[in-house]
Amino acid sequence: MSRTKWRGGAMLAPVPPAIVSCASANGAQTNLITIAWTGILSTVPPRTYISVRPSRHSHKLITESGEFVINLCTAPLARAADFCGMYTGAKVDKLARLGLHAIPSEEVACPSLAESPLSLECRVFDVMHLGSHDMFLADIVAVTVDDSLIAENGKLRLDHADLCAYAHGEYFSLGKRLGAFGFSAVKKKKKHSGKPAK
Ligand SMILES: Cc1cc2nc3c(=O)[nH]c(=O)nc-3n(C[C@H](O)[C@H](O)[C@H](O)COP(=O)(O)O)c2cc1C
């Protein structure tokens, strides 16, 4: 087998095409930006980041307000996510153009996206200027989830959310389930033969 070497590049995949909502400090404008450069920084306390080019309108809004909401993207929202990544909120009211709805968040002034099944409400605690993008590091101060995804036993059924992934310029819905956390470590139960042990 041979492998080709390229110079370093942002080739991590798949990543979430998150639809991030942000708003002006006075709340007059709500904007949506698609962000693929995001992830979790810490579980306890829950912390995340988004990396945003300074040229984005959203960069200005998040710098001003210190808040944003990461709204998970579903397959039915993939087209909207792409649209939010193509047009700037400096010129286009993306929510209105897409017929999407902003709803009040629980802990931050910035609204969440009603059509997204799960939203992470974030408050910025630091900004790192790392190159082409600025990294907004944030505490996840609340999570809201569509009740239809919570089973009777209280378990979150994110597998029912029809989530969307983004890999090297293309959008995908998730494929078949391969296992659950720790499935490699699960010991097989010994079958009881019914015969007495020797
Ligand atoms: C799938 C996808 C992922 C993107 N990821 C990022 C990202 O992580 N950071 C970023 O600054 N721009 C990213 N963009 C580009 C912005 O979403 C795009 O420039 C957007 O129009 C900016 O909107 P705004 O000017 O209203 O903030 C992405 C675009 C797409 C389509």
The ligand as a Gaussian input file, in Angstrom:
#p B3LYP/6-31G(d) Opt

LIG

0 1
 C      -20.251000      23.976000       5.698000
 C      -19.653000      25.319000       6.027000
 C      -18.813000      25.445000       7.112000
 C      -18.249000      26.685000       7.446000
 N      -17.442000      26.761000       8.541000
 C      -16.928000      27.985000       8.890000
 C      -16.129000      28.106000      10.061000
 O      -15.901000      27.156000      10.813000
 N      -15.632000      29.343000      10.362000
 C      -15.884000      30.448000       9.589000
 O      -15.410000      31.547000       9.905000
 N      -16.650000      30.349000       8.458000
 C      -17.190000      29.158000       8.116000
 N      -17.974000      29.047000       7.011000
 C      -18.245000      30.240000       6.204000
 C      -19.323000      31.145000       6.829000
 O      -20.417000      30.376000       7.284000
 C      -19.790000      32.166000       5.760000
 O      -18.724000      33.002000       5.401000
 C      -20.993000      32.972000       6.196000
 O      -21.571000      33.519000       5.036000
 C      -20.649000      34.087000       7.156000
 O      -21.845000      34.688000       7.536000
 P      -21.900000      36.084000       8.299000
 O      -21.118000      37.090000       7.473000
 O      -23.365000      36.401000       8.364000
 O      -21.295000      35.898000       9.639000
 C      -18.547000      27.826000       6.657000
 C      -19.396000      27.698000       5.548000
 C      -19.949000      26.452000       5.232000
 C      -20.868000      26.354000       4.063000

